[in-house]
Amino acid sequence: MAAKQDQIMTERASFLVVGGDSLVGGGLLQALEHRGQTAYASTRRRETVDDHRVFLDFESDTPYIAPRDVGYAYIVAAATNYDRCEKDPLAHKINVELTPNLIVSLLEQGVFVTFISTNSVFGGERPWPHEDDPHTPGIAYARQKHDAERVVLEKARQLGAEQSLNIVRLTKILDRNTSPLPAWFSAWQRGEVIEPFSDLIFAPMSVQFVGEALATIGERRISGNLHLSGAENVSYVAFAKALAAKIGIGADLLAPSTATGKGIHIAFKPTYSGLGMQRTTALTGVRPQTLSEVVSDLLSPT
């Protein structure tokens, strides 16, 4: 029996990344490929389908059938724009109905699934919530992710597939093209001052770190709730200072400001952004990413 199961695992050793064109999806695909894994990315554009891009339409009523060799799927795609989640009924449908339906379909096909969720389900007023702590979602996006988690878990239990599912919640992910970094780099090149916000707190991670961590989770097929987080809750001012120090930019080119003072409405302004990773670290060896490591990744050659 064990030999037969090993054969099935070998035959279905490929990975599917639903949302491969996203920041997280792209970093994950790169990490899997660097490890020698076979990985597919999903696309809604039929003209871009090839040997490593498979067609998947979230809004179709037709059940999705994964490639025969796929044994693991990451569900990265979602409606993530905060304003859209507040106002667009389709965003709610994507996050709370269509995504869980896809996950259930994959579980029914015997595929192990990682569902990507968010730190915002905890509301941002408790420091370092653990993987199994209760949720207190505030904004619409957080409520939709909370509801999706609940639906997926309930369906997995009904299928007896809880051991083939994990939910991985993330804090803020950055690469060099993530706002406001391009504007900062451009201003510094011109010798101009930037005005980072002191009233916006986050726990940043690099896309390289997240890609490698998710690849590790997938290779080990760990079920349950997992977290990936920056190691520190920092303001954008503290982050800008760390970035500037690394590239030799003087303090005279930083002028701290606030989103409130600039009249900028930010839907999610947590007091605490970081996630506790005790369970995740114990099971995977992955530790929260330090601010120094984030800055180094952002400035490393791609």
C-alpha positions in Angstrom: 0.0 0.0 0.0 2.8 2.4 0.9 4.6 1.6 -2.4 1.4 2.4 -4.3 1.0 5.7 -2.5 4.6 6.6 -3.3 4.0 5.8 -6.9 0.9 8.1 -7.0 2.9 10.9 -5.3 5.7 10.5 -7.9 3.2 10.6 -10.8 1.5 13.7 -9.4 4.6 15.6 -8.3 4.0 18.8 -10.3 2.8 22.1 -8.8 0.0 24.5 -10.0 0.2 28.2 -9.1 -3.2 29.8 -9.6 -2.3 33.5 -10.0 1.1 32.9 -11.4 1.2 36.4 -12.9 0.9 38.1 -9.5 3.8 39.3 -7.4 3.6 36.3 -5.0 2.8 33.9 -7.8 5.8 35.0 -9.8 8.2 34.7 -6.9 6.8 31.3 -6.0 7.2 30.0 -9.6 10.7 31.2 -9.7 11.5 29.4 -6.4 9.9 26.1 -7.5 11.8 26.2 -10.8 15.1 26.9 -9.1 14.5 23.8 -7.0 14.0 21.7 -10.1 10.2 21.3 -9.6 7.7 21.1 -12.5 5.3 24.0 -12.1 2.3 25.3 -14.1 0.9 28.8 -13.9 -2.8 29.4 -14.6 -4.0 32.0 -17.1 -7.4 33.4 -18.1 -6.0 34.3 -21.6 -6.2 31.4 -23.9 -3.7 32.9 -26.3 -1.0 32.6 -23.7 -1.5 28.9 -22.9 1.6 26.8 -23.4 3.4 23.8 -21.9 3.7 25.6 -18.5 0.6 27.9 -18.6 -2.8 26.3 -18.3 -6.2 27.9 -18.8 -8.4 28.6 -15.8 -11.4 30.9 -15.8 -12.6 31.7 -12.2 -16.0 32.9 -13.5 -16.8 29.8 -15.5 -19.4 27.4 -14.2 -17.5 24.5 -15.7 -15.6 22.5 -13.1 -11.8 22.9 -13.3 -9.8 19.7 -14.0 -6.1 20.0 -13.0 -3.4 18.6 -15.2 -3.0 14.9 -14.4 0.5 15.3 -13.0 -0.4 18.1 -10.6 -0.5 16.9 -6.9 -0.2 20.3 -5.3 -1.9 23.7 -6.0 -1.3 27.2 -4.6 -4.3 29.5 -4.7 -2.7 32.9 -4.9 -5.3 34.7 -7.2 -7.8 36.9 -5.4 -9.5 40.3 -5.6 -7.2 42.2 -3.3 -7.9 45.9 -3.9 -9.4 47.2 -0.7 -11.7 49.8 -2.4 -12.9 47.2 -4.9 -13.7 44.7 -2.1 -15.9 47.4 -0.5 -17.8 48.3 -3.6 -17.7 45.6 -6.3 -20.0 42.6 -5.8 -17.9 40.6 -8.2 -14.9 41.0 -5.8 -17.0 39.4 -3.0 -18.1 36.6 -5.4 -14.5 35.9 -6.4 -13.1 35.8 -2.8 -16.0 34.1 -1.0 -17.6 31.9 -3.6 -15.5 31.2 -6.7 -12.2 30.7 -4.9 -13.6 28.3 -2.3 -15.4 26.4 -5.1 -12.1 26.0 -7.0 -10.3 24.8 -3.8 -13.1 22.2 -3.1 -12.8 21.0 -6.7 -9.1 20.5 -6.4 -9.4 18.7 -3.0 -12.0 16.4 -4.6 -9.4 15.5 -7.3 -6.9 14.5 -4.6 -4.7 17.7 -5.0 -3.1 19.2 -1.9 -4.0 22.9 -1.7 -2.4 26.0 -0.2 -4.9 28.8 0.2 -3.1 32.2 0.5 -4.8 34.5 3.0 -3.9 37.7 4.9 -2.8 39.1 8.2 -5.7 41.6 8.0 -8.2 38.8 9.2 -6.8 39.6 12.7 -7.8 43.3 12.6 -4.3 44.7 13.4 -4.9 45.6 17.0 -3.3 42.5 18.6 0.5 42.0 18.5 1.8 38.8 16.8 -1.4 36.7 16.6 -0.7 33.0 16.4 -1.7 30.7 13.6 -4.9 29.4 15.3 -6.0 32.6 17.1 -9.5 33.9 16.5 -10.2 36.5 13.8 -11.5 40.0 14.2 -11.7 41.3 10.6 -12.5 44.9 9.9 -12.3 46.0 6.3 -14.2 44.2 3.5 -11.2 42.4 2.1 -10.4 41.0 5.5 -14.0 39.9 6.1 -14.1 38.2 2.7 -10.9 36.3 3.4 -12.2 35.3 6.8 -15.4 34.0 5.2 -13.4 32.2 2.5 -11.2 30.5 5.1 -14.3 29.4 7.1 -16.0 28.0 4.0 -12.9 26.1 2.8 -12.3 24.5 6.1 -15.9 23.4 6.5 -15.9 21.9 3.0 -12.5 20.2 3.6 -13.9 18.6 6.8 -16.9 17.3 5.0 -14.7 15.8 2.3 -12.3 14.3 4.9 -9.5 16.3 3.2 -8.3 18.5 6.1 -4.9 16.9 5.9 -4.6 18.0 2.2 -5.2 21.7 3.0 -3.2 24.6 4.5 -4.1 28.3 4.8 -1.0 30.5 4.7 -1.5 34.1 5.9 1.0 36.7 4.7 2.1 40.2 5.8 3.2 42.9 3.3 5.3 41.6 0.3 7.7 43.9 -1.5 9.9 43.9 -4.6 11.7 46.9 -6.1 8.6 47.8 -8.1 6.2 47.9 -5.2 4.9 51.4 -4.4 6.3 53.7 -3.1 9.8 52.2 -3.8 10.1 53.3 -7.5 9.2 56.8 -6.5 11.7 56.8 -3.7 14.6 55.4 -5.8 13.8 57.9 -8.5 13.7 60.9 -6.1 17.0 59.9 -4.5 18.7 59.6 -7.9 17.7 63.2 -8.5 18.9 64.2 -5.0 15.3 64.9 -3.9 13.7 64.4 -0.5 11.1 61.7 0.1 8.3 61.9 2.7 7.6 58.4 4.2 4.7 58.0 6.5 5.2 57.5 10.2 1.6 56.5 10.8 1.6 53.5 8.5 2.9 50.3 10.1 3.8 47.1 8.4 5.9 43.9 8.7 7.5 43.7 5.3 8.8 40.6 3.6 10.6 40.3 0.2 9.0 38.4 -2.6 12.2 36.2 -2.7 11.6 35.1 0.9 7.9 34.4 0.4 8.6 32.4 -2.7 11.2 30.2 -1.1 9.0 29.8 2.1 6.0 28.7 0.1 8.0 26.3 -1.9 9.3 24.7 1.3 5.7 24.5 2.6 4.6 22.8 -0.6 7.4 20.3 -0.8 6.7 19.2 2.8 2.9 19.2 2.4 2.2 20.6 5.8 -1.5 21.0 6.6 -3.3 23.5 8.9 -2.8 27.2 9.5 0.6 28.7 8.7 2.0 32.3 8.8 4.8 34.1 6.9 5.7 37.4 8.4 8.3 40.1 8.7 10.1 40.0 12.0 9.4 43.6 13.0 6.5 46.0 13.0 8.0 49.1 11.5 6.7 52.4 10.1 7.5 53.4 6.5 9.9 56.0 8.1 11.9 53.3 9.8 11.8 51.2 6.6 13.0 54.1 4.5 15.8 54.9 6.9 17.0 51.2 6.7 16.9 51.3 3.0 18.6 54.6 2.7 21.4 53.5 5.1 22.1 50.4 3.0 22.6 52.4 -0.2 24.3 55.4 1.4 21.6 58.0 1.2 21.9 60.8 3.7 19.3 61.6 6.4 18.8 65.0 4.7 16.9 63.2 1.9 14.2 61.9 4.3 11.5 64.1 5.6 9.0 62.0 7.7 5.3 62.8 7.3 2.0 61.2 7.9 -0.8 59.9 5.7 -3.2 61.8 8.0 -1.3 65.0 7.5 -1.3 64.5 3.7 -5.0 63.9 3.7 -4.6 60.4 2.3 -7.1 57.8 3.3 -5.7 54.3 3.9 -8.3 51.6 4.4 -6.2 49.4 6.6 -3.9 51.1 9.1 -3.0 48.4 11.7 -1.4 49.1 15.0 0.3 45.8 14.6 1.0 44.1 11.3 3.3 41.2 12.1 2.2 37.6 12.6 3.3 35.0 15.1 5.1 32.1 13.4 5.7 29.7 16.2 3.9 26.7 14.6 5.2 27.5 11.1 8.8 27.7 12.3 8.5 24.5 14.3 7.2 22.6 11.3 9.2 24.2 8.4 12.3 25.8 9.9 11.3 29.1 8.3 11.7 32.0 10.6 10.3 35.6 10.3 12.3 37.7 7.9 14.3 40.5 9.5 14.2 44.0 8.2 17.9 43.8 7.2 17.2 40.7 5.1 14.3 42.4 3.4 16.4 45.4 2.5 19.2 43.1 1.2 16.8 41.2 -1.0 15.3 44.4 -2.4 18.8 45.7 -3.4 20.2 42.4 -4.7 20.6 41.9 -8.5 17.6 40.0 -9.9 
